Amino acid sequence: MTSTHKKSRSRQSIETLDLVAVQKGLERQADAVLAFTGSDAPDFITDAVNDAIDEAARRTGYPAPTYEPEEKDTRRILANLFSQTRFLNLRTHDTHAELARLITAVLRHPLLPSGVYDDLSRSVVELSTHKAWEDRQYVEALLRSHASESEVAN
């Protein structure tokens, strides 16, 4: 047996051990979820966990588990689902709101150079089209913002 072949077998053994460790970790996670959903936790919390798992199953195309602790298949289904969703983010983000928050934070930052402030604020103003002024919610938000600025100034 050549040294290259030995290294290859050694690497395969390590990769196999890594996969076994990952699978055991996923099974422990499945056991924890099953124990939790069968616990005395408030229904609204266990329902939220079940809803998140169902959504993950829907997004991945995997079958949704039944959440019955005594069913071996449920544990396997959960472990497989977790392996497919390790990097899945189920939180919904309002990207417009997040961007608005970040732009506002930059504009209010005390160390922002005046030239950058001028350019950024001008760009924000240019986003306001005549259609925005026709939107009742937009106008209301501007009026509320102006009123809160007036209160702070007084």
N, C-alpha and C positions, 0 to 999 in steps of 0.2 A: 504494500500500500504506500503510495507516494505521500509526501508531506502536504501537497496541495489537496489530495483527496482527504487526508485526515483533518485538515483545516475546514474543508467544506462540510464534512460530517459533523465536526465540532460546532460550526456555525449553525447547521441545521438543528442540532440538539438544543442549542441556546434559543433559536427562534421557536422551536416546539415548546420549550419550557416557558418562554414569554407568552405564547398563545394560551397555554394551559393556565398560566397565572391570570391573564386577562379574562379568560372564560370563568375561572373561579371567582374573580372579582365581580363580574357581571351577575353570576349566580347569587353571590352574597347580597348584591344590590336588589335583585329580584326578591330574595328572602326577606330583606328589610322592608320592601314595599308591601309584600304580602302580610307581614306581621303588623305593619302600620295600618293597612286598610282593614285588618281584622281586629284592631285595637278599640279601645274606648275613646278614641279621639273624636272630637265633634264632627258631626256629619258634614258640615260645610267644608271642613278641611279635607276629609277623605274624599268627598265628592270632587273637590278641586284637583286632588292628586289623580283620581280616576279620569277626570276630564282631560288633564294634561297628557296622560298616557294614551287615551283614546285619540287625541289630536295628533300625537306623535305617530301612532299606528296609521292614522289616516294619511298623514303626509308621506310616510315611507311605503305605504302599501302593505304593511304587515298586518296580520289579523289582530284585532283587539283582544286582550286576555279577558278571562272571566273573573279574575281576582279571587278565586277560591283557593285558599291556602293548601287544601288537601289534594288539589289537582296537580300532578307532576307536569302536565302539559303547560299549565299557566306559568310555572317557574321558567320552563324552557322558552316559552313565547316572550316573556318579559326580558329574559337574558338576551335573546336574539334582538328584540326591539331596542334594548339599551345599547347593544353593539352597533346598531345602525344609526342611533340618534345621539351619540356621544357629543357631537358638536352642533346639534340642532338647537336653535334658540326659538322657543315658542312665544316669547314675549313680543307683543306688537309695539312698535315704536312709531310715534307721530313724528316723522322726519322733518316736516315743516316746522312744528313746534320746537323741536330740538335745534334746528338750524337758527330759528328766530332767537332762541335763548342764547346760543353761542354768539351770534352777531351782536346782540344787545350787550353781552358781557364784554366783548372786545371793544365796542364803542364806549362803554363806561369805564374801561380800565384806565387808571390814572397815568400809566406809563406809555399809553398809545401816542405816538407822534402825531402832531396836528395834521400833517399831510395825509397820513393813512386814514385818520378820522374823516377828513374832508372827502377823500376818494370813496371810502366805504359808505359814508352817510349819503353821498350823492348817488351812489349805485342803488342804495336801498330806496331812496326817493324815486329814482327812475323806474323801479318796479311797480310803483303806483300808477296804474293805467286808469283811464276814465271809467272802465268797467268796474274797477275796485270801488270807485266812489258811488256806484249804483248799488253796491252790496250793503244792505242794511246792517249786517253783523260787522262788517269792516268799519263802517262809519260809527257804529256804537262803540266799538273797541277804541277807536281814535278819540272819541269824546270822553270815554272813561279814563283813558290814559292822560288826556289833557287836564281833566278834573283832578286826578290824583297828583299831577305835577303842580297844579295851582295850590292844592292843599298843602303840599310840602313847602312851597315857596312862602306861604302865609305863615 
